[in-house]
Protein backbone atom coordinates (compact mmCIF):
# COMPACT_ATOMS: atom_id res chain seq x y z
CA UNK A 1 0.00 0.00 0.00
CA UNK A 2 2.29 2.78 -1.22
CA UNK A 3 1.65 6.34 -0.22
CA UNK A 4 2.60 9.13 -2.59
CA UNK A 5 4.49 12.22 -1.54
CA UNK A 6 4.85 14.81 -4.28
CA UNK A 7 8.39 15.25 -5.53
CA UNK A 8 10.11 12.18 -4.12
CA UNK A 9 9.97 8.40 -3.91
CA UNK A 10 8.96 6.45 -0.78
CA UNK A 11 12.58 5.38 -0.24
CA UNK A 12 13.73 9.00 -0.35
CA UNK A 13 10.99 9.99 2.10
CA UNK A 14 12.17 7.27 4.51
CA UNK A 15 15.80 8.28 4.01
CA UNK A 16 14.87 11.87 4.88
CA UNK A 17 13.24 10.71 8.12
CA UNK A 18 16.41 8.72 8.88
CA UNK A 19 18.47 11.86 8.25
CA UNK A 20 16.38 13.72 10.83
CA UNK A 21 17.52 11.20 13.48
CA UNK A 22 21.22 11.89 12.88
CA UNK A 23 22.76 14.44 15.27
CA UNK A 24 25.87 16.48 14.71
CA UNK A 25 29.08 15.67 16.64
CA UNK A 26 28.01 12.07 17.26
CA UNK A 27 29.28 8.67 16.14
CA UNK A 28 26.87 7.10 13.68
CA UNK A 29 27.19 3.74 11.97
CA UNK A 30 25.28 2.04 9.16
CA UNK A 31 25.46 -1.73 8.74
CA UNK A 32 25.20 -3.99 5.73
CA UNK A 33 22.03 -4.40 3.63
CA UNK A 34 20.88 -0.89 4.59
CA UNK A 35 20.72 1.31 1.47
CA UNK A 36 17.90 3.52 2.81
CA UNK A 37 19.63 4.33 6.14
CA UNK A 38 22.87 4.87 4.23
CA UNK A 39 21.14 7.37 1.93
CA UNK A 40 19.65 9.16 4.94
CA UNK A 41 22.92 9.33 6.84
CA UNK A 42 24.78 10.60 3.75
CA UNK A 43 22.14 13.36 3.51
CA UNK A 44 22.67 14.26 7.18
CA UNK A 45 26.44 14.21 6.77
CA UNK A 46 26.11 16.63 3.84
CA UNK A 47 23.71 18.96 5.67
CA UNK A 48 23.19 19.32 9.43
CA UNK A 49 25.67 16.75 10.82
CA UNK A 50 28.99 17.58 9.16
CA UNK A 51 31.05 17.20 12.33
CA UNK A 52 29.97 13.68 13.17
CA UNK A 53 32.10 10.57 12.88
CA UNK A 54 30.79 7.90 10.57
CA UNK A 55 31.30 4.21 10.05
CA UNK A 56 29.23 3.57 6.96
CA UNK A 57 29.49 0.03 5.64
CA UNK A 58 28.73 0.09 1.94
CA UNK A 59 29.84 3.69 1.33
CA UNK A 60 33.18 2.87 -0.26
CA UNK A 61 35.95 4.14 2.01
CA UNK A 62 35.32 2.79 5.51
CA UNK A 63 37.60 3.90 8.33
CA UNK A 64 38.11 0.46 9.85
CA UNK A 65 40.86 -2.14 9.67
CA UNK A 66 39.05 -5.00 11.41
CA UNK A 67 35.71 -5.21 9.60
CA UNK A 68 32.55 -5.59 11.65
CA UNK A 69 34.55 -6.59 14.76
CA UNK A 70 35.61 -2.96 15.00
CA UNK A 71 31.98 -1.81 14.86
CA UNK A 72 30.94 -4.33 17.52
CA UNK A 73 33.80 -3.37 19.84
CA UNK A 74 33.04 0.33 19.37
CA UNK A 75 29.45 -0.29 20.48
CA UNK A 76 30.45 -2.44 23.47
CA UNK A 77 32.77 0.31 24.67
CA UNK A 78 29.80 2.69 24.65
CA UNK A 79 31.08 4.86 21.83
CA UNK A 80 28.33 4.30 19.27
CA UNK A 81 25.54 6.88 19.44
CA UNK A 82 23.31 5.84 16.57
CA UNK A 83 22.71 2.67 14.57
CA UNK A 84 19.95 1.35 12.31
CA UNK A 85 18.24 -2.03 12.39
CA UNK A 86 15.28 -3.68 10.73
CA UNK A 87 13.58 -7.04 11.15
CA UNK A 88 11.51 -9.63 9.34
CA UNK A 89 9.22 -9.11 12.34
CA UNK A 90 9.07 -6.15 14.73
CA UNK A 91 6.72 -6.61 17.67
CA UNK A 92 4.63 -4.41 19.96
CA UNK A 93 7.35 -4.46 22.62
CA UNK A 94 10.07 -3.42 20.17
CA UNK A 95 11.69 -6.85 19.88
CA UNK A 96 13.22 -7.83 16.54
CA UNK A 97 13.24 -11.12 14.69
CA UNK A 98 16.05 -11.74 12.23
CA UNK A 99 16.30 -15.49 12.86
CA UNK A 100 13.31 -17.50 11.64
CA UNK A 101 9.57 -17.42 10.83
CA UNK A 102 7.74 -20.21 12.64
CA UNK A 103 9.28 -22.42 15.36
CA UNK A 104 13.06 -22.37 15.68
CA UNK A 105 13.31 -26.16 15.38
CA UNK A 106 11.06 -26.38 12.31
CA UNK A 107 11.10 -22.93 10.70
CA UNK A 108 8.87 -21.97 7.80
CA UNK A 109 11.60 -19.54 6.73
CA UNK A 110 15.16 -19.53 7.97
CA UNK A 111 16.47 -15.95 7.98
CA UNK A 112 20.11 -14.82 7.79
CA UNK A 113 20.40 -14.26 11.56
CA UNK A 114 21.13 -11.43 13.94
CA UNK A 115 24.73 -10.60 12.99
CA UNK A 116 25.46 -8.77 16.23
CA UNK A 117 22.09 -7.09 16.59
CA UNK A 118 21.36 -8.82 19.94
CA UNK A 119 24.33 -6.87 21.34
CA UNK A 120 24.03 -3.69 19.26
CA UNK A 121 20.40 -3.24 20.34
CA UNK A 122 21.67 -2.84 23.94
CA UNK A 123 24.98 -1.12 23.49
CA UNK A 124 24.14 1.58 20.94
CA UNK A 125 22.73 4.68 22.59
CA UNK A 126 19.93 5.12 20.03
CA UNK A 127 18.74 2.52 17.55
CA UNK A 128 16.40 3.72 14.82
CA UNK A 129 14.39 0.96 13.18
CA UNK A 130 13.39 1.09 9.55
CA UNK A 131 10.93 -1.04 7.59
CA UNK A 132 10.68 -0.83 3.82
CA UNK A 133 7.13 -2.11 3.85
CA UNK A 134 4.37 -1.93 6.44
CA UNK A 135 2.11 -4.94 6.93
CA UNK A 136 0.69 -7.16 9.70
CA UNK A 137 3.26 -9.81 8.69
CA UNK A 138 6.08 -7.50 9.81
CA UNK A 139 4.40 -5.64 12.69
CA UNK A 140 3.29 -8.46 14.97
CA UNK A 141 2.06 -8.76 18.54
CA UNK A 142 4.98 -11.05 19.43
CA UNK A 143 8.01 -12.10 17.38
CA UNK A 144 8.26 -15.82 16.50
CA UNK A 145 11.87 -15.59 17.71
CA UNK A 146 13.36 -12.69 19.66
CA UNK A 147 16.75 -12.06 18.06
CA UNK A 148 17.19 -8.66 19.71
CA UNK A 149 15.32 -7.80 22.89
CA UNK A 150 14.05 -4.26 23.50
CA UNK A 151 12.45 -4.42 26.91
CA UNK A 152 14.58 -6.03 29.63
CA UNK A 153 14.51 -3.76 32.71
CA UNK A 154 16.01 -6.44 34.96
CA UNK A 155 19.26 -6.56 33.03
CA UNK A 156 21.75 -3.92 34.20
CA UNK A 157 23.91 -3.72 31.08
CA UNK A 158 21.69 -1.67 28.83
CA UNK A 159 23.17 1.52 27.39
CA UNK A 160 20.40 2.24 24.94
CA UNK A 161 17.86 0.70 22.64
CA UNK A 162 15.14 1.53 20.15
CA UNK A 163 14.02 5.15 19.95
CA UNK A 164 12.23 5.52 16.63
CA UNK A 165 10.61 3.43 13.94
CA UNK A 166 10.25 4.68 10.38
CA UNK A 167 7.92 2.86 7.96
CA UNK A 168 6.30 3.69 4.61
CA UNK A 169 3.11 4.68 6.50
CA UNK A 170 4.15 6.34 9.72
CA UNK A 171 6.75 7.03 12.37
CA UNK A 172 6.60 5.64 15.90
CA UNK A 173 8.58 6.40 19.03
CA UNK A 174 9.57 3.88 21.64
CA UNK A 175 8.11 4.54 25.08
CA UNK A 176 10.79 3.15 27.40
CA UNK A 177 8.49 3.42 30.46
CA UNK A 178 5.75 1.29 28.93
CA UNK A 179 8.16 -0.75 26.81
CA UNK A 180 5.95 -0.24 23.76
CA UNK A 181 5.67 1.74 20.55
CA UNK A 182 3.64 4.93 20.38
CA UNK A 183 2.44 6.36 17.10
CA UNK A 184 4.29 9.64 16.48
CA UNK A 185 3.13 10.79 13.03
CA UNK A 186 1.29 9.57 9.93
CA UNK A 187 2.73 10.23 6.49
CA UNK A 188 0.81 12.65 4.22
CA UNK A 189 -2.45 11.10 3.03
CA UNK A 190 -2.27 8.08 5.37
CA UNK A 191 -5.21 7.69 7.76
CA UNK A 192 -5.04 6.18 11.24
CA UNK A 193 -7.39 3.40 10.09
CA UNK A 194 -5.09 2.48 7.19
CA UNK A 195 -2.03 2.34 9.43
CA UNK A 196 -3.93 0.33 12.06
CA UNK A 197 -5.19 -2.14 9.45
CA UNK A 198 -1.58 -2.86 8.38
CA UNK A 199 -0.28 -3.24 11.96
CA UNK A 200 -0.67 -6.41 14.02
CA UNK A 201 -0.88 -4.60 17.36
CA UNK A 202 -3.02 -1.68 18.59
CA UNK A 203 -1.72 1.75 17.64
CA UNK A 204 -1.99 4.66 20.02
CA UNK A 205 -2.63 7.58 20.17
CA UNK A 206 -5.23 8.01 17.48
CA UNK A 207 -4.60 11.68 16.78
CA UNK A 208 -1.06 12.47 15.61
CA UNK A 209 0.52 15.10 13.35
CA UNK A 210 1.38 14.58 9.69
CA UNK A 211 5.01 13.55 9.10
CA UNK A 212 7.17 16.35 7.72
CA UNK A 213 8.53 15.36 4.29
CA UNK A 214 11.66 16.59 2.53
CA UNK A 215 11.84 20.02 0.85
CA UNK A 216 12.89 20.22 -2.83
CA UNK A 217 16.41 21.12 -1.61
CA UNK A 218 16.48 18.03 0.60
CA UNK A 219 15.37 15.84 -2.29
CA UNK A 220 18.13 17.32 -4.47
CA UNK A 221 20.68 16.66 -1.74
CA UNK A 222 19.45 13.07 -1.34
CA UNK A 223 19.79 12.53 -5.10
CA UNK A 224 23.31 13.94 -5.07
CA UNK A 225 24.29 10.95 -2.87
CA UNK A 226 23.23 8.30 -5.41
CA UNK A 227 26.75 7.90 -6.92
CA UNK A 228 28.00 6.79 -3.48
CA UNK A 229 25.15 4.25 -3.19
CA UNK A 230 26.14 2.81 -6.57
CA UNK A 231 29.38 1.37 -5.10
CA UNK A 232 27.67 -1.24 -2.95
CA UNK A 233 24.01 -1.04 -3.91
CA UNK A 234 24.00 -0.90 -7.72
CA UNK A 235 20.58 -2.55 -8.01
CA UNK A 236 19.01 -0.19 -5.44
CA UNK A 237 20.64 2.86 -7.04
CA UNK A 238 19.46 1.86 -10.52
CA UNK A 239 15.92 1.24 -9.34
CA UNK A 240 15.88 4.60 -7.53
CA UNK A 241 17.12 6.37 -10.64
CA UNK A 242 14.48 4.64 -12.75
CA UNK A 243 11.72 5.79 -10.37
CA UNK A 244 13.06 9.34 -10.33
CA UNK A 245 13.01 9.27 -14.15
CA UNK B 1 29.80 -10.13 25.36
CA UNK B 2 27.63 -7.28 26.64
CA UNK B 3 23.92 -6.81 26.03
CA UNK B 4 22.24 -9.82 24.47
CA UNK B 5 20.01 -10.74 27.47
CA UNK B 6 16.35 -11.54 26.93
CA UNK B 7 16.81 -12.79 23.39
CA UNK B 8 15.62 -16.28 22.45
CA UNK B 9 19.22 -17.26 21.75
CA UNK B 10 19.31 -17.88 25.50
CA UNK B 11 16.81 -20.72 24.94
CA UNK B 12 18.47 -22.34 21.95
CA UNK B 13 22.18 -21.84 22.64
CA UNK B 14 23.07 -23.71 25.82
CA UNK B 15 26.74 -22.95 25.10
CA UNK B 16 26.14 -19.20 25.62
CA UNK B 17 26.54 -18.74 29.39
CA UNK B 18 25.39 -15.90 31.62
CA UNK B 19 27.75 -15.17 34.53
CA UNK B 20 29.08 -12.39 36.72
CA UNK B 21 32.03 -10.46 35.28
CA UNK B 22 34.81 -11.18 37.85
CA UNK B 23 36.05 -7.57 37.53
CA UNK B 24 32.81 -5.53 37.68
CA UNK B 25 30.33 -8.02 39.17
CA UNK B 26 27.87 -7.19 36.39
CA UNK B 27 26.15 -9.98 34.50
CA UNK B 28 27.66 -10.69 31.12
CA UNK B 29 27.49 -13.42 28.52
CA UNK B 30 30.37 -15.57 27.47
CA UNK B 31 30.40 -17.49 24.23
CA UNK B 32 32.90 -20.14 23.21
CA UNK B 33 35.55 -19.08 20.74
CA UNK B 34 35.12 -20.37 17.21
CA UNK B 35 38.28 -22.24 16.18
CA UNK B 36 38.01 -23.28 12.53
CA UNK B 37 40.25 -26.13 11.36
CA UNK B 38 41.01 -24.10 8.26
CA UNK B 39 40.52 -20.56 7.09
CA UNK B 40 40.66 -19.92 3.36
CA UNK B 41 40.67 -16.30 2.26
CA UNK B 42 41.46 -14.42 -0.92
CA UNK B 43 44.00 -11.62 -0.42
CA UNK B 44 45.06 -8.83 -2.73
CA UNK B 45 48.83 -9.32 -2.76
CA UNK B 46 51.48 -11.58 -1.32
CA UNK B 47 55.24 -11.11 -1.04
CA UNK B 48 58.19 -13.53 -1.39
CA UNK B 49 58.25 -14.01 2.39
CA UNK B 50 54.71 -15.38 2.60
CA UNK B 51 53.10 -12.21 4.01
CA UNK B 52 49.79 -11.08 2.57
CA UNK B 53 47.73 -7.91 2.27
CA UNK B 54 44.00 -8.47 2.48
CA UNK B 55 40.78 -6.49 2.70
CA UNK B 56 40.43 -4.45 5.90
CA UNK B 57 36.66 -4.17 5.52
CA UNK B 58 35.68 -7.79 5.90
CA UNK B 59 36.56 -10.18 8.70
CA UNK B 60 39.08 -12.12 6.60
CA UNK B 61 42.01 -11.34 8.88
CA UNK B 62 39.99 -12.28 11.96
CA UNK B 63 39.15 -15.67 10.42
CA UNK B 64 42.83 -16.29 9.71
CA UNK B 65 43.86 -15.38 13.26
CA UNK B 66 41.20 -17.73 14.68
CA UNK B 67 41.91 -20.79 12.54
CA UNK B 68 44.27 -23.69 13.21
CA UNK B 69 45.61 -23.59 9.67
CA UNK B 70 45.24 -21.12 6.85
CA UNK B 71 45.42 -21.03 3.08
CA UNK B 72 45.56 -17.62 1.44
CA UNK B 73 45.03 -17.14 -2.28
CA UNK B 74 46.48 -13.92 -3.71
CA UNK B 75 46.03 -11.93 -6.91
CA UNK B 76 49.77 -11.56 -7.36
CA UNK B 77 53.18 -11.75 -5.70
CA UNK B 78 55.02 -8.44 -5.39
CA UNK B 79 58.56 -7.66 -4.12
CA UNK B 80 58.82 -7.33 -0.32
CA UNK B 81 60.23 -3.78 -0.58
CA UNK B 82 57.08 -2.65 -2.39
CA UNK B 83 54.73 -4.35 0.05
CA UNK B 84 52.52 -1.58 1.46
CA UNK B 85 48.88 -1.71 2.55
CA UNK B 86 46.76 0.97 0.90
CA UNK B 87 43.45 2.33 2.24
CA UNK B 88 40.95 -0.49 2.61
CA UNK B 89 43.76 -3.05 2.94
CA UNK B 90 45.59 -4.54 5.92
CA UNK B 91 48.84 -6.44 6.46
CA UNK B 92 48.59 -10.10 7.39
CA UNK B 93 51.83 -11.64 8.64
CA UNK B 94 53.23 -14.92 7.27
CA UNK B 95 53.26 -16.04 10.93
CA UNK B 96 49.56 -16.83 10.57
CA UNK B 97 49.65 -18.35 7.09
CA UNK B 98 50.38 -21.95 6.14
CA UNK B 99 49.94 -21.82 2.37
CA UNK B 100 49.96 -19.06 -0.21
CA UNK B 101 48.47 -19.81 -3.62
CA UNK B 102 48.74 -17.43 -6.56
CA UNK B 103 45.23 -17.22 -8.03
CA UNK B 104 44.58 -14.18 -10.21
CA UNK B 105 40.89 -13.23 -10.15
CA UNK B 106 40.51 -15.81 -7.41
CA UNK B 107 37.60 -14.01 -5.78
CA UNK B 108 35.49 -14.23 -8.94
CA UNK B 109 32.51 -13.81 -9.17
CA UNK B 110 32.94 -11.86 -5.93
CA UNK B 111 34.91 -8.64 -5.59
CA UNK B 112 38.52 -8.10 -4.56
CA UNK B 113 39.24 -4.78 -2.83
CA UNK B 114 41.22 -2.34 -4.99
CA UNK B 115 41.42 -4.94 -7.79
CA UNK B 116 37.96 -5.60 -9.28
CA UNK B 117 34.28 -5.43 -8.43
CA UNK B 118 31.54 -8.04 -8.34
CA UNK B 119 30.69 -9.78 -11.62
CA UNK B 120 27.00 -9.03 -11.29
CA UNK B 121 25.91 -10.85 -14.44
CA UNK B 122 27.62 -14.02 -13.24
CA UNK B 123 26.17 -13.78 -9.72
CA UNK B 124 22.69 -13.27 -11.15
CA UNK B 125 23.21 -16.28 -13.42
CA UNK B 126 24.28 -18.37 -10.41
CA UNK B 127 21.33 -17.17 -8.31
CA UNK B 128 18.89 -18.09 -11.07
CA UNK B 129 20.56 -21.49 -11.68
CA UNK B 130 20.75 -22.44 -8.00
CA UNK B 131 16.99 -22.16 -7.48
CA UNK B 132 16.61 -25.79 -8.63
CA UNK B 133 18.78 -28.91 -8.23
CA UNK B 134 18.92 -29.32 -12.03
CA UNK B 135 19.94 -25.70 -12.55
CA UNK B 136 22.65 -26.00 -9.91
CA UNK B 137 23.98 -29.21 -11.54
CA UNK B 138 24.15 -27.59 -14.94
CA UNK B 139 25.92 -24.54 -13.41
CA UNK B 140 28.49 -26.88 -11.84
CA UNK B 141 28.92 -28.71 -15.14
CA UNK B 142 29.41 -25.45 -17.01
CA UNK B 143 31.78 -23.64 -14.63
CA UNK B 144 33.23 -26.00 -12.03
CA UNK B 145 33.42 -29.73 -12.73
CA UNK B 146 36.49 -30.66 -14.74
CA UNK B 147 37.36 -26.99 -15.29
CA UNK B 148 40.95 -25.84 -15.50
CA UNK B 149 41.96 -22.37 -14.33
CA UNK B 150 42.47 -21.31 -17.97
CA UNK B 151 39.10 -22.59 -19.15
CA UNK B 152 37.28 -20.97 -16.20
CA UNK B 153 38.94 -17.66 -16.97
CA UNK B 154 38.03 -17.95 -20.64
CA UNK B 155 34.42 -18.85 -19.78
CA UNK B 156 34.06 -15.84 -17.48
CA UNK B 157 36.27 -13.38 -19.33
CA UNK B 158 33.53 -10.75 -19.59
CA UNK B 159 34.35 -10.03 -15.94
CA UNK B 160 37.75 -8.63 -16.92
CA UNK B 161 36.14 -5.24 -17.48
CA UNK B 162 34.58 -5.11 -14.00
Contacts between the chains, C-beta under 8 A, distances in Angstrom:
chain1	res1	chain2	res2	distance
A	57	B	57	7.6
A	61	B	87	6.4
A	61	B	88	6.9
A	62	B	57	5.4
A	62	B	88	7.4
A	64	B	56	6.5
A	64	B	57	6.8
A	65	B	56	4.4
A	65	B	90	4.9
A	66	B	56	7.3
A	66	B	59	7.6
A	66	B	61	7.0
A	66	B	62	6.7
A	66	B	90	7.9
A	67	B	56	7.2
A	67	B	57	5.8
A	67	B	58	5.0
A	67	B	59	4.1
A	67	B	60	7.5
A	67	B	61	7.7
A	67	B	62	6.6
A	68	B	59	6.1
A	69	B	59	6.2
A	69	B	62	5.6
A	76	B	1	7.6
A	76	B	2	5.0
A	76	B	3	7.7
A	99	B	8	7.4
A	104	B	8	7.1
A	104	B	11	7.9
A	104	B	12	5.5
A	114	B	7	7.7
A	114	B	9	7.6
A	118	B	3	6.5
A	118	B	4	4.7
A	118	B	7	4.6
A	118	B	9	6.2
A	119	B	1	5.9
A	119	B	2	6.3
A	119	B	3	4.2
A	119	B	4	5.4
A	120	B	3	7.4
A	121	B	3	6.7
A	122	B	2	6.6
A	122	B	3	2.8
A	122	B	4	6.8
A	122	B	5	7.6
A	123	B	2	5.6
A	123	B	3	4.9
A	145	B	8	4.9
A	146	B	6	6.9
A	146	B	7	5.1
A	146	B	8	4.5
A	147	B	7	6.0
A	147	B	8	7.2
A	147	B	9	7.4
A	148	B	7	6.2
A	149	B	5	6.7
A	149	B	6	3.3
A	149	B	7	4.9
A	151	B	6	7.6
A	152	B	5	5.4
A	152	B	6	3.8
A	155	B	5	4.1
A	155	B	6	6.4
A	155	B	27	6.9
A	156	B	26	5.6
A	156	B	27	6.6
A	157	B	2	5.2
A	157	B	3	6.3
A	157	B	5	7.4
A	157	B	26	5.7
A	157	B	27	6.8
A	157	B	28	6.9
A	158	B	3	7.2
A	159	B	3	8.0
A	234	B	120	6.8
